[in-house]
Amino acid sequence: IVIVATGGTIAGIADSPAGNVYTPAQLTVESLIRQVPQISGKASVEGLQLCNIASQYMMPRIWIHLAGVVDSLFSGDHCDGIVVTHGTDTMEETAFFLDLVNAHERPVVFTGSMRPSNSPGADGPANLFNAVCLAADPAAVGKGVLVVMNDYIFSASEVTKTHTVNPQAFESPDQGPLGTIRGGNAFFYHPRHGRPFLEKKFSIAELANRDLPRVDIVMSYAGATSLLFDTLVKNGTEGIVIAGVGHGNYSEQIENSAKNAVRNGVFVVRATRVLQGGVSSDVENPFKGQVVSRSLSPQKARILLMLALTASREPADIQRFFDQYP
Ligand code: GLU
């Protein structure tokens, strides 16, 4: 199992005894592995330091680098599974990006921690142990990119961070976890659940030498003006995901701007700031040419749109990518 470390709180060091003031992304991958000697009874591990950052600084360029590393690790038979340690703030985004471009069946498991490494009750070692056990488990093969936090196993396409500080910080609000880990053993609730949705992955080789199209997110709320939306369009964004209210609705000003943007070739995806239910169709105020996000959150819809725009510029084709999600 190769542990690819990217930083985050799991590699963080507390400056205060209670651990509430700390600096993320301090420990190297070797120190992370040394903290969990129990791993050696489960798998033979190697560490690879990809970067060491707090995940609010994560960037699409690092996603592409990570995907290339995963692809080359899996190109031989040297590596049975990969664990990625990551800050929890954007873990769901990196995991989802990788899920969209990783065509290998062998397990890739993301994990992190909510408490820094030297705080009382640090959750990093237990999460890392679980992630390695899962990455080494044949039951995790073919399930797409997984996230393990606090003994629960989630699918990258469904999981989201739902708490800012508690170790129970991740959920799949609509679908629930795929399973759980006890004593280093994974139990999947439904063995067939967890197949990746996207039929054909985007080619990482084709993405390696280019920047992804720029896609931004605008939130709607009572009285939202179109200032941000219009500014993004003026500055050349190629797509805007609207984190709408309710079933993907947005204010009148944003609606007018969205109509104009679509007419001018900017892609608009209706998503929702609500945690459950997704956006399945243009229920209210429909107009031709906008795309609906289905079950993807705004931050995940943005990533799928960035990748979809590398494949097509037809709204109907873009919608077909989203339609592969429930
Ligand atoms: N903001 C930091 C990050 O995402 C710390 C949060 C965490 O890892 O839990 O890397």
Residues whose N, C-alpha, C, O or C-beta is under 5 A from the ligand:
A	BS01	LIG	G8 T9 I10 P24 I53 A54 S55 Q56 H86 G87 T88 D89 T90 G112 S113 M114
